[in-house]
Amino acid sequence: MILRDKIVQYSTMGEPGRAPIREAGWDDYIRRCARRDESALAALYDESSQLAYTIALRILQDEADASEVVVDVYKQLWDAAAKFDHQRGSAAAWIVILARSRAMDRRRFRSARSRNAAKVEELRDVRSAQPSPEMLAISSQSGRSVARALAEVPQEQREALELAFFMGLSHSEIADHLGEPLGTVKTRIRLAVSRLREMLKDTVR
């Protein structure tokens, strides 16, 4: 079982934030985590997850997102346990820093996703003033033939192509909207256009 699954398993033993906070021994738990002692991770989670959850919830105002942040915090803590230096701060302070950082990251991602969704919605009925290369490549085909051909294109490729063709988004905007690397988006669109050309080559008028 991978580490993330184990942390999720610990979290399902009780909602984070239910157990009283006991800071004594947390430094030692982290040192044991550095030695890959999973029982120390479980004990640390039981005693400290309330702290991480409370911080994440305060920032995100969403219980599900806060719970996800808690999982991320303890995965990061496990991965970086060997770098913990108690002389630079307590285990509790480190957990606070991790929880706040991951919660802020999630809030920024959530905000960006909302902005992108709103932008796509605004552009739903708008066409690009300048035809994109994708539009020029297939605009000569009949709408019915294109619709049939699109249905045969893999979903991920079709989604990227539709965002470019029907909504006029740039490759960069599509990458932001889908949360995918720009190169991946370009490849999907190129493959989709190539597949459409192949399927439509006998329908050109």
C-alpha positions as CSV (number, residue, x, y, z in Angstrom):
1,M,0.0,0.0,0.0
2,I,1.5,3.3,-1.0
3,L,2.1,6.0,1.6
4,R,-0.8,8.3,0.5
5,D,-3.2,5.4,1.0
6,K,-1.8,4.7,4.4
7,I,-2.4,8.4,5.4
8,V,-5.9,8.3,4.1
9,Q,-6.4,5.1,6.1
10,Y,-5.2,6.9,9.3
11,S,-7.6,9.8,8.5
12,T,-10.6,7.5,8.2
13,M,-10.1,6.2,11.8
14,G,-11.6,9.5,12.8
15,E,-12.1,13.0,11.5
16,P,-8.9,15.1,11.7
17,G,-9.3,17.5,14.6
18,R,-11.1,15.1,17.0
19,A,-8.2,14.1,19.2
20,P,-6.7,16.5,21.7
21,I,-3.4,18.1,20.7
22,R,-0.4,16.7,22.6
23,E,2.8,18.2,21.4
24,A,5.1,16.1,23.7
25,G,7.0,13.6,21.6
26,W,6.2,15.1,18.2
27,D,9.9,15.8,17.4
28,D,10.7,12.2,18.2
29,Y,7.9,11.0,15.9
30,I,9.4,13.0,13.1
31,R,12.8,11.6,13.7
32,R,11.3,8.1,13.6
33,C,9.5,9.0,10.4
34,A,12.9,9.9,8.9
35,R,13.8,6.3,9.7
36,R,10.7,5.2,7.8
37,D,8.8,4.1,10.9
38,E,5.1,4.1,9.8
39,S,3.8,3.6,13.3
40,A,5.4,7.0,14.2
41,L,3.5,8.6,11.3
42,A,0.3,7.1,12.5
43,A,0.9,8.3,16.0
44,L,1.9,11.8,14.9
45,Y,-1.2,12.0,12.7
46,D,-3.5,10.9,15.6
47,E,-2.0,13.6,17.9
48,S,-1.4,16.5,15.5
49,S,-3.9,16.3,12.7
50,Q,-6.3,18.6,14.5
51,L,-3.8,21.4,14.3
52,A,-3.3,20.9,10.5
53,Y,-7.0,20.5,9.9
54,T,-8.0,23.6,11.8
55,I,-5.5,25.8,9.9
56,A,-6.5,24.4,6.6
57,L,-10.2,24.8,7.3
58,R,-9.7,28.4,8.5
59,I,-8.0,29.2,5.1
60,L,-10.2,27.2,2.8
61,Q,-13.6,27.3,4.5
62,D,-14.3,23.9,3.1
63,E,-14.2,20.6,5.0
64,A,-13.4,18.4,2.1
65,D,-10.6,20.6,0.8
66,A,-9.2,20.9,4.4
67,S,-9.2,17.1,4.7
68,E,-7.3,16.8,1.4
69,V,-4.8,19.3,2.7
70,V,-4.2,17.2,5.8
71,V,-3.4,14.2,3.7
72,D,-1.0,16.3,1.6
73,V,0.7,17.7,4.8
74,Y,1.5,14.3,6.2
75,K,2.7,12.9,2.9
76,Q,5.1,15.9,2.6
77,L,6.1,15.5,6.2
78,W,6.9,11.9,5.7
79,D,8.9,12.6,2.5
80,A,10.9,15.5,4.2
81,A,11.2,14.1,7.7
82,A,14.9,13.7,7.4
83,K,15.3,17.4,6.8
84,F,13.5,18.4,10.0
85,D,15.8,20.3,12.4
86,H,14.3,20.8,15.8
87,Q,16.8,23.6,16.5
88,R,15.2,25.7,13.9
89,G,11.7,25.2,15.2
90,S,9.3,22.7,16.9
91,A,7.4,20.0,15.1
92,A,4.2,21.9,15.8
93,A,5.6,25.0,14.1
94,W,6.6,22.9,11.1
95,I,3.2,21.3,10.8
96,V,1.6,24.8,11.0
97,I,3.9,26.0,8.1
98,L,3.1,22.9,6.0
99,A,-0.6,23.2,6.6
100,R,-0.7,26.9,5.8
101,S,1.4,26.5,2.7
102,R,-0.6,23.6,1.2
103,A,-3.9,25.3,2.1
104,M,-2.8,28.5,0.3
105,D,-1.7,26.5,-2.7
106,R,-5.1,24.8,-2.9
107,R,-6.9,28.1,-2.5
108,R,-4.9,29.6,-5.3
109,F,-5.5,26.6,-7.5
110,R,-9.2,26.7,-6.7
111,S,-9.4,30.4,-7.5
112,A,-7.6,29.9,-10.8
113,R,-9.9,27.0,-11.7
114,S,-12.9,29.2,-11.0
115,R,-11.6,32.0,-13.1
116,N,-10.9,29.7,-16.0
117,A,-14.3,28.1,-15.8
118,A,-15.9,31.5,-15.8
119,K,-13.9,32.6,-18.8
120,V,-14.9,29.5,-20.7
121,E,-18.5,30.1,-19.9
122,E,-18.3,33.7,-21.1
123,L,-16.7,32.5,-24.4
124,R,-19.2,29.6,-24.9
125,D,-21.2,31.6,-27.5
126,V,-18.2,33.6,-28.9
127,R,-16.1,32.7,-31.9
128,S,-12.6,33.8,-32.4
129,A,-12.3,36.9,-34.7
130,Q,-9.2,35.3,-36.3
131,P,-9.7,31.7,-37.4
132,S,-7.4,29.3,-35.6
133,P,-5.3,26.8,-37.6
134,E,-7.6,24.1,-36.3
135,M,-10.6,25.9,-37.6
136,L,-9.0,26.5,-41.0
137,A,-8.0,22.8,-41.2
138,I,-11.5,21.5,-40.9
139,S,-13.8,24.4,-41.6
140,S,-14.4,23.3,-45.2
141,Q,-16.1,20.1,-44.1
142,S,-19.8,19.8,-43.7
143,G,-21.0,20.3,-40.1
144,R,-22.7,16.9,-40.0
145,S,-19.6,15.1,-41.2
146,V,-17.4,16.9,-38.7
147,A,-19.8,16.0,-35.9
148,R,-19.7,12.4,-36.8
149,A,-15.9,12.4,-37.1
150,L,-15.5,14.2,-33.7
151,A,-17.5,11.5,-32.0
152,E,-14.7,9.1,-33.0
153,V,-11.9,11.2,-31.6
154,P,-10.6,10.2,-28.2
155,Q,-12.2,12.3,-25.4
156,E,-9.1,14.1,-24.3
157,Q,-8.2,15.1,-27.8
158,R,-11.8,16.1,-28.6
159,E,-12.1,18.3,-25.5
160,A,-8.9,20.2,-26.4
161,L,-9.9,20.6,-30.0
162,E,-13.4,21.8,-29.1
163,L,-12.0,24.4,-26.7
164,A,-9.9,25.7,-29.6
165,F,-12.4,25.4,-32.4
166,F,-15.7,26.3,-30.8
167,M,-14.6,28.6,-28.0
168,G,-11.6,30.3,-29.6
169,L,-9.2,29.7,-26.7
170,S,-5.5,29.8,-27.3
171,H,-3.3,26.8,-26.5
172,S,-2.1,28.5,-23.4
173,E,-5.7,29.2,-22.2
174,I,-6.7,25.6,-22.9
175,A,-3.7,24.4,-20.9
176,D,-4.7,26.6,-18.0
177,H,-8.3,25.4,-18.2
178,L,-7.5,21.7,-18.3
179,G,-4.6,21.9,-15.9
180,E,-2.3,20.2,-18.4
181,P,1.1,21.1,-19.8
182,L,1.1,23.3,-22.9
183,G,3.0,20.6,-24.8
184,T,0.4,18.0,-24.0
185,V,-2.4,20.3,-25.2
186,K,-0.6,21.0,-28.5
187,T,-0.1,17.3,-29.0
188,R,-3.7,16.5,-28.3
189,I,-4.9,19.1,-30.7
190,R,-2.5,18.1,-33.4
191,L,-3.5,14.4,-33.1
192,A,-7.2,15.3,-33.2
193,V,-6.8,17.5,-36.3
194,S,-4.8,14.7,-38.0
195,R,-7.4,12.1,-37.1
196,L,-10.2,14.4,-38.4
197,R,-8.4,15.0,-41.6
198,E,-8.0,11.3,-42.1
199,M,-11.7,10.5,-41.4
200,L,-12.9,13.4,-43.5
201,K,-10.7,13.1,-46.5
202,D,-13.4,11.4,-48.5
203,T,-16.0,14.0,-47.7
204,V,-14.2,17.1,-49.1
205,R,-16.4,19.0,-51.6
